[in-house]
Amino acid sequence: MKYLMTTMLLSLFACLCWQCSAADTSASQSTETMIAENGNFTIKVAGLGAGSVRLVGMLNDQQFLADEATTDANGSVTFTKDEPYRQGIYFILLPNNANFQLIIAEDQTFTLSTQMNDLVGSMQVEGSVDNQLLYDNLRYEANYQQAYNPLSQQLKTLTEGSAEYKAVEKQRQQLVADRKNYLDKVFAEHPNAFFVKFKKAGQNPELRRDLPNDAQVTAYRMEFWDGVDLADERLMNTPVIFNKLKRYFEELTPQQPDSIILSLERLVERLPSLENSEYYKYFVNYVALNYEPTKTTLMDSEAVFVHMVQNHFTYERAFWSDSTNIYALQLRADEMAHSLVGQPGPNVKAPDEKGQLRSVYELKAPYIVVYLYNPDCEHCQEQSPVLVDLYRNWQQQTPPLVDVYAIAIDTEDALWKDYIAKTGMRWTNVFDPSNRAIYKTYFVNVTPEVYVLGPDRKIIAKNLNVSQINEVIERDQRKRE
């Protein structure tokens, strides 16, 4: 059951989808894009014939329809526009759903000619350095993979360290070195080409094999964004930024609130400016949405949310949002901020079944489970009997290691008391019909909510299933030994 849940008010990017018009997608072009030539390029596909051809653009992980035109009987079509197209990576989508890439950068007058039966291999480029580099590279990479993949498969069948293994590995490493030399040459000869910025951004750092394993991962993470020009927002009109961001947070960052926050801040520090930066807007929205408390299994995702709102969704920094949205987010974060892991558990005082005020801190067991539930909540009805069984086992210990302080939420006095009797909840039960006793104390997104307080009465875990409580306590005990 969701409790006091408000919709997350993040004003994000405009919808970019197949239905968006070219006019819509050109509205937020950067200054660099606006100085480009007006769009005027020709696509020729021998063997295609007449049909509708779509020009599909990209904004991070989204696609949008930038333009549409009809080829003549010879498969030729010219895309024209009275203003520049947004600079970035595009796809030409043919009537049979075959497609091929192109780059639209400052120079938007060029011709791409190819054949229907070999779109990449037969591509001829006139008037565009970026597209020539793109197709030279696509053909190189195809040949590279054709040579590299069989060697990788062969290595799996060989004994590591054997003479044959070493010989095959040497061949593979030579291919890797040749590819690096090839790219370095392209990068050096065309330092200002958009293709080079795009390709550099997609490269991964080399593993620091001289370091221990943990240090290798740290160094890799720290160097992961070195090849990305974060002053060039055109890269957001390609898939490279989204792909790197996803890997950076999901694979290279430990899934713990402190690590996620640190990874974000290190990334933000790389930005040349935060003012009106589309990168800044995208990065903070990506983290806020992906670690929003109701959408992740991360323990204490509220810590990420609170940090994001208090440090980035502010009136000074969140230029993409209005004051009403920011106020709502700040209010929500303030409610969450009082019950984060590592903080002292709030000492709630509320009336029990007899009307007597009972507080969390009056319980003397080393560990306290704060259990917030609603009698009508289906999941609570599943979890409460499990907790009752655990409590009986805890009470058999001398002295008991764990006690329970249960707070009923959003219910009525009679329903609450009936529920206690029906479930056999013999621990400390409290209920405040006004909810004033728990406001800004233990934050609840979904009931039941479980917090565990340690011997020092700090929160050691939250967002748990009841079945996880013993494991959490045992782990904490080991830490304290």
Secondary structure as the mmCIF struct_conf table of DSSP 4:
data_model
#
loop_
_struct_conf.conf_type_id
_struct_conf.id
_struct_conf.beg_label_comp_id
_struct_conf.beg_label_asym_id
_struct_conf.beg_label_seq_id
_struct_conf.end_label_comp_id
_struct_conf.end_label_asym_id
_struct_conf.end_label_seq_id
STRN STRN1 LYS A 2 LYS A 2
BEND BEND1 LEU A 4 LEU A 4
HELX_LH_PP_P HELX_LH_PP_P1 PHE A 13 CYS A 15
BEND BEND2 CYS A 17 CYS A 17
TURN_TY1_P TURN_TY1_P1 TRP A 18 GLN A 19
HELX_RH_AL_P HELX_RH_AL_P1 ALA A 22 THR A 25
TURN_TY1_P TURN_TY1_P2 SER A 26 SER A 28
HELX_RH_AL_P HELX_RH_AL_P2 THR A 31 MET A 34
TURN_TY1_P TURN_TY1_P3 ILE A 35 ILE A 35
BEND BEND3 ALA A 36 ALA A 36
HELX_LH_PP_P HELX_LH_PP_P2 GLU A 37 GLY A 39
STRN STRN2 ASN A 40 ALA A 46
TURN_TY1_P TURN_TY1_P4 GLY A 47 GLY A 47
BEND BEND4 ALA A 50 ALA A 50
STRN STRN3 GLY A 51 LEU A 59
TURN_TY1_P TURN_TY1_P5 ASN A 60 ASP A 61
STRN STRN4 GLN A 62 THR A 71
TURN_TY1_P TURN_TY1_P6 ALA A 73 ASN A 74
BEND BEND5 GLY A 75 GLY A 75
STRN STRN5 SER A 76 THR A 80
BEND BEND6 ASP A 82 GLU A 83
HELX_LH_PP_P HELX_LH_PP_P3 PRO A 84 ARG A 86
BEND BEND7 GLN A 87 GLN A 87
STRN STRN6 GLY A 88 LEU A 93
TURN_TY1_P TURN_TY1_P7 PRO A 95 ASN A 96
BEND BEND8 ASN A 97 ASN A 97
STRN STRN7 ASN A 99 ILE A 104
BEND BEND9 GLU A 106 GLU A 106
STRN STRN8 THR A 111 GLN A 115
TURN_TY1_P TURN_TY1_P8 MET A 116 ASN A 117
STRN STRN9 ASP A 118 ASP A 118
TURN_TY1_P TURN_TY1_P9 LEU A 119 SER A 122
STRN STRN10 GLN A 124 GLU A 126
BEND BEND10 GLY A 127 GLY A 127
HELX_RH_AL_P HELX_RH_AL_P3 VAL A 129 LYS A 156
TURN_TY1_P TURN_TY1_P10 THR A 157 THR A 157
BEND BEND11 LEU A 158 LEU A 158
TURN_TY1_P TURN_TY1_P11 GLU A 160 GLY A 161
BEND BEND12 SER A 162 SER A 162
HELX_RH_AL_P HELX_RH_AL_P4 ALA A 163 GLU A 189
TURN_TY1_P TURN_TY1_P12 PRO A 191 ASN A 192
HELX_RH_AL_P HELX_RH_AL_P5 PHE A 194 ALA A 201
TURN_TY1_P TURN_TY1_P13 GLY A 202 GLY A 202
HELX_LH_PP_P HELX_LH_PP_P4 GLN A 203 LEU A 207
TURN_TY1_P TURN_TY1_P14 ARG A 209 ASP A 210
BEND BEND13 LEU A 211 LEU A 211
HELX_RH_AL_P HELX_RH_AL_P6 ASN A 213 GLU A 223
TURN_TY1_P TURN_TY1_P15 PHE A 224 GLY A 227
TURN_TY1_P TURN_TY1_P16 LEU A 230 ALA A 231
HELX_RH_3T_P HELX_RH_3T_P1 GLU A 233 ASN A 237
BEND BEND14 THR A 238 PRO A 239
HELX_RH_AL_P HELX_RH_AL_P7 VAL A 240 GLU A 250
TURN_TY1_P TURN_TY1_P17 GLU A 251 GLU A 251
BEND BEND15 LEU A 252 THR A 253
BEND BEND16 GLN A 255 GLN A 256
HELX_RH_AL_P HELX_RH_AL_P8 PRO A 257 GLU A 269
TURN_TY1_P TURN_TY1_P18 ARG A 270 ARG A 270
BEND BEND17 LEU A 271 PRO A 272
TURN_TY1_P TURN_TY1_P19 GLU A 275 ASN A 276
HELX_RH_AL_P HELX_RH_AL_P9 GLU A 278 ASN A 290
TURN_TY1_P TURN_TY1_P20 TYR A 291 TYR A 291
HELX_RH_3T_P HELX_RH_3T_P2 PRO A 293 LYS A 295
TURN_TY1_P TURN_TY1_P21 MET A 299 ASP A 300
HELX_RH_AL_P HELX_RH_AL_P10 SER A 301 ASN A 311
TURN_TY1_P TURN_TY1_P22 HIS A 312 HIS A 312
BEND BEND18 PHE A 313 THR A 314
TURN_TY1_P TURN_TY1_P23 TYR A 315 ARG A 317
TURN_TY1_P TURN_TY1_P24 PHE A 319 TRP A 320
BEND BEND19 SER A 321 SER A 321
HELX_RH_AL_P HELX_RH_AL_P11 SER A 323 MET A 336
TURN_TY1_P TURN_TY1_P25 ALA A 337 HIS A 338
BEND BEND20 SER A 339 SER A 339
TURN_TY1_P TURN_TY1_P26 VAL A 341 GLY A 342
BEND BEND21 GLN A 343 GLN A 343
STRN STRN11 PRO A 344 PRO A 344
HELX_LH_PP_P HELX_LH_PP_P5 GLY A 345 PRO A 346
STRN STRN12 LYS A 349 PRO A 351
TURN_TY1_P TURN_TY1_P27 GLU A 353 LYS A 354
BEND BEND22 GLY A 355 GLY A 355
STRN STRN13 LEU A 357 SER A 359
HELX_RH_3T_P HELX_RH_3T_P3 VAL A 360 GLU A 362
BEND BEND23 ALA A 365 PRO A 366
STRN STRN14 TYR A 367 TYR A 373
TURN_TY1_P TURN_TY1_P28 PRO A 375 ASP A 376
HELX_RH_AL_P HELX_RH_AL_P12 GLU A 378 GLN A 395
TURN_TY1_P TURN_TY1_P29 GLN A 396 GLN A 396
BEND BEND24 GLN A 397 PRO A 399
BEND BEND25 LEU A 401 LEU A 401
STRN STRN15 VAL A 402 ALA A 408
BEND BEND26 ASP A 410 ASP A 410
HELX_RH_AL_P HELX_RH_AL_P13 ASP A 413 THR A 423
TURN_TY1_P TURN_TY1_P30 GLY A 424 GLY A 424
BEND BEND27 TRP A 427 TRP A 427
STRN STRN16 THR A 428 PHE A 431
TURN_TY1_P TURN_TY1_P31 PRO A 433 SER A 434
HELX_RH_3T_P HELX_RH_3T_P4 ARG A 436 ILE A 438
TURN_TY1_P TURN_TY1_P32 TYR A 439 LYS A 440
BEND BEND28 THR A 441 TYR A 442
BEND BEND29 ASN A 445 ASN A 445
STRN STRN17 VAL A 446 VAL A 446
BEND BEND30 THR A 447 PRO A 448
STRN STRN18 GLU A 449 LEU A 453
TURN_TY1_P TURN_TY1_P33 PRO A 455 ASP A 456
BEND BEND31 ARG A 457 ARG A 457
STRN STRN19 LYS A 458 LYS A 458
STRN STRN20 ILE A 459 LYS A 462
BEND BEND32 ASN A 463 ASN A 463
HELX_RH_3T_P HELX_RH_3T_P5 VAL A 466 GLN A 468
HELX_RH_AL_P HELX_RH_AL_P14 ILE A 469 ARG A 480
#
